[in-house]
């Protein structure tokens, strides 16, 4: 058995829809101009609008990104300032605590000074009292005159008594002097302690004044930062407002671009479909003319298959029929791929192409001449954009039954209903796939 491998440049029916790039390639490759297909000229006009809208969108997006950077910068600067304000507030709080602590120390020193002052005043009173007593003694001695002392000395009966009296008089004077000196010394010590305390208090007051100066400096610095913070908050609010406006503009431009994209895609697809339909119609007319010529030439031959095809071999019909029931769907829109897989699994051969390729290459018979194992196809049906371009194909398994992959599901339909459904645009035809007659 001799089998012919028939590759094509296009794969089985694509699972994706026609892209804008595909459509543009079609227009450029086919050399379609606006005078033949006005839709193309309209698409170009829409493309110009789209390009302008895309440019505006790109510029607005760039502006939005720049504003976003400004927002980040302003927010960062504000955050740093707020951090500095908080740090200064903490330092001011610490200084206030230190000032309070110094004031407490000053108050303590003042209390100690007041206590010393009280002790000094008490000692001063004691000195004054002792001086008063001594003064009274001196006054009495003065009033009595020196005779009292002389009498005390002359009244002494013995030398021992005289010595004792003299010693007594000296001790009384010395005791009075010592008492006064002791009180004065104690007062002087208290005054020195008070003076030391006042020096310490003065030093604490200097420290307190220095802390208060530092606190004032920190408060002034914080006040300046709070002014800066208010300015930065205003700046941040302004750039955020600009950011919101820019986002709204970008959103609007994005919607406009999307609308223009959809409009352009629709126009390109319509133009492509028009071009494809024109090509299909031309090819169909050429095929019809060729069929008529071949029919006239080979009207008496039972081996005529139609078109420019010929029977190249034979294959097992039962294997193809069995494979048509066991081969799962390869996916939605892949009718030709399913047919190719069935024939490959049946061992007949591997034949590539879309449904329309199989239609034009192998389907040279009318449906009235159909036999089990033949493929049955049409080159275009208006049920989807892909079906309009690539058509649909199935396998006739006999008993008025067609097996085919439709929308991702392998189905079984009667031949009559299948022909009725798929001959809306182009007549349904049949033939041996790959030129291999099954038996």
JOSULMO-V784444 format. One line per field, one symbol per residue. ss: DSSP state (~ for helix, > for strand, _ for the rest). phi: phi as a letter, one per 40 degrees, with the letter a starting at -180 (. if undefined). psi: psi as a letter, one per 40 degrees, with the letter a starting at -180 (. if undefined). A space follows every 10 residues. Layout:
# JOSULMO-V784444
ss: ???
phi: ???
psi: ???
This chain:
# JOSULMO-V784444
ss: __________ _________~ ~~~~~~~~~~ _______~~~ ~~~~~~~~~~ ~~~~~~~~~~ ~~~~~~~~~~ ~~~~~~~~~~ ~~~~~~~~~~ ~~~~~~~~~~ ~~~~~~~~~~ ~~~~~~~~~~ ~~~~~~~~~~ ~~~~~~~~~~ ~~~~_~~~~~ ~~~~____~~ ~~~~~~~~~~ ~~~~~~~~~~ ~~~~~~~~~~ ~~~~~~~~~~ ~~~~~~~~~~ ~~~~~~~~~~ ~~~~~~~~~~ ~~~~~~~~~~ ~~~~~~~~~~ ~~~~~~~~~~ ~~~~~~~~~~ ~~~~~~~~~~ ~~~~~~~~~~ ~~~~~~~___ __________ __>>>_~~~~ ~~~~~~____ ____~~~~~~ ~~~~~_____ ____~~~~~~ ~~__>>~~~_ ____>>>>__ ____~~~~~~ _>>>>>>>__ >>>>>>__>> >>>>~~~~~~ ~~______>> >_~~~>>>_
phi: .bbbcbcbcb cddccccccc cdcccccccc gcbcccbdcc cccccccccc cccccccccc cccccccdcc cccccccccc cccccccccc cccccccccc cccccccccc cccccccccc cccccccccc cccccccccc ccccgccccc cccccccbcc cccccccccc cccccccccc cccccccccc cccccccccc cccccccccc cccccccccc cccccccccc cccccccccc cccccccccc cccccccccc ccccdccccc cccccccccc cccccccccc cccccccbcc bcccbgfbca cbibaccdcc cccccbcccc icgbcccccd cdccccgcib bchccccccc cbcbbcccbc bdgccbaaca bccacccccb gaaabcbgff bbbacbfgbc bbbcdccccc cbbccbdcbb iccggbcca
psi: hhihhgiiei iihieiihid ddddddddde fhidddgddd dddddddddd dddddddddd dddddddddd dddddddddd dddddddddd dddddddddd dddddddddd dddddddddd dddddddddd dddddddddd ddddiedddd ddddehdidd dddddddddd dddddddddd dddddddddd dddddddddd dddddddddd dddddddddd dddddddddd dddddddddd dddddddddd dddddddddd dddddddddd dddddddddd dddddddddd dddddddfde heeheiafii heaiihdddd ddddeehihe ihefdddddd dddddeedih hiiidddddd degeiideei iheiihiieh ifeiddddde aiiahheiff hhhihhfehh ihiidddddd defddhhhii ihheehhi.
